[in-house]
């Protein structure tokens, strides 16, 4: 049944976010440390082939957190390395993620224009 993916997505996505919040609350790590850590964990799991299994199991619960970005970087690097060799590792990382990075920069710019940030 199709509806059964929704509870798993909620539980797995919530568990990832809960773990990150515990790290923020009970350690001296900054949000930048936690963000980078989640990207690295997603990349390592993607490189080992485990993140794709998590996506099959949890659907959007695994694709929405930032750890999915690390997985995307690694998957792009692996697929391009198979086609182009070692130079493909450098170019492949950004093929899958360039749209998201570009959107983040553009939306961040317009948000800064509208809300006049300090600092």
N, C-alpha and C positions, 0 to 999 in steps of 0.2 A: 504494500500500500504506500502511496506517495506521501501521505500526511505524516508518516512516522519519521521522516527526515527532519522535521521541524523541531521536535524535542531534542534530538541528538545535536542538531546545530546549536540550539540554545545552551545545552549543557556543556559541549566542548568549547564553544566560543566564550561562554561565561567562565569556564575553568581557566582558560588562557588569561582572560582579563583579571580574574580573581588572583591568580598567581602573581601577575605583574603588580597588582595593588598591594598584595602582602609584601612583596619585595620593597615597594616604595614606603610602606608604613613601618616596616620593622628592620630596615637597614639604613645605611647612610648613602645609598645610591640615589643619584638624581634621576629625573625623568629621562634625560638623555642617555644615561647608562642603561636603564631598563629598555628603552626603545632600541638601542644598539644591540643589546643582548638578545632581544626577541628576534631581530633581523638575523643575527648570527645563528641562533638556534634554528630558525626556519631554514636557513641556508644549509646548515649541517644535516638536518633531517631530510631536506630535499636532495642533497648529494648522496645520502645513503639510501634514497628511494623510499623513505618512510613517510614523508609528508604527503605524497600522492595517495598513499593508503589512508591517511588521516582525512584527506579531502573526500575520498570515496565514502568513508564512514560518516563524516560529520557535515559534508556539504559546505554551506556558507559559514558554518561555525568555525571552519578551518581556513576559509579563503578571505574572510573579512579582517581578521587581526593582522597587525603589521608583520607578524612572522611569515605570512604568505608572500610578502615582498622579498624576503631573503630567499624563499623557495623559487620565486620567479627569476631572480638574478642567477641562481645556480642552474636552473633548468635552461635558461637562455645560453649560458656559458657552455654547458655540456653539449647542447644540440649544435651550436655553432662550431665548437671545437671538433666535433665529429666530421663536420663538413670542411672546415678551413684550417684545421690544425691549431697550433698554439696561439696564433693571432686571433682566432675565432673566440678564444676565451675572453679576450678584452672587448671585442666588439659585440659578442653575443649577449653579454650581461645586460646591455642597454637596449637591445632590440625589443624584448618583451616588456620592458619597464619604461621606455622613453615616453610613452603617451601619459602615463600616470605622473611621471616626474614633471613633464611639461605642464600638465593641468595644475599640479600643485603650485608651481612657480607662478603661473598666470593668475590663478584664483587668489593666491597669497598677495600678489601685487595689487589686484583690484580691492581686496579686503583692506589692505593697508591704506589705499587711497580713500576709501569710504570712511573708515573708522579712526584715522589719524593716530596710529600707535605711538606709545612713548618708549624711549630707550633706544 
